[in-house]
């Protein structure tokens, strides 16, 4: 049976992605990070576990600001332990692992959004293609960490929720959300791969969880001990520029060179 394409309002998407009553909501996901290189079998480099805490702010007339913070940890794929250092299998060099702690990640929902409706379930599909100047490319000191002058990636998201929750005018957030996330992108700067050809492939599944306590224990411990700011979303959309892993690397490059433990504590 074919799905039906329907359009949903920005308000209906706001209660999908977070909630329409201003409370913070949490997504959590787990999966694997693989290398994909020419003429070489794939390598499973890490298990990944991540979270996003987001908030939607009503601007009136069906427009919503979105602001969030995000943590992603790179784990040993065999032991599930957080990796603090990683031996690059291509260069042999032992490197600090720069876990993701990005804040803020933001946007605005203002238009109707199409989704695929299959009876009881509705799936929002976002195929995002990033292509913009690499923020490390303009400084020669990053030559070993920056492969190309342009940053290019593909991220494929699917968010599946109950159709009835979208149609219920009294609900402020969906009762369940299943997340699928796949990403193809360049080597991470901290991997120090320079001009080597190849890509990273992320493959993960996740869901909306009930508050901070619903997160995996390994994430809760890392956030509570190192970045407790990430226990909550910003109260309003911030003026700060959106943080990416490349900007984070640039900002904390000196700490990385000194072998610091990431994420850098932030309170």
DARABEL-V992867 format. One record per helix or strand of 2 or more residues. SS is the DSSP state (@ for helix, = for strand). FROM is the first residue (numbers start at 1). LEN is the number of residues. If there is no record, write none. Layout:
SS & FROM & LEN
SS & FROM & LEN
//
This chain:
= & 4 & 5
@ & 10 & 8
= & 25 & 12
= & 43 & 18
= & 63 & 13
= & 85 & 3
= & 94 & 3
= & 100 & 10
= & 113 & 6
= & 121 & 13
@ & 140 & 6
= & 150 & 13
@ & 163 & 5
= & 177 & 9
@ & 189 & 3
= & 199 & 11
@ & 212 & 3
@ & 217 & 10
@ & 228 & 4
@ & 245 & 7
@ & 253 & 5
//
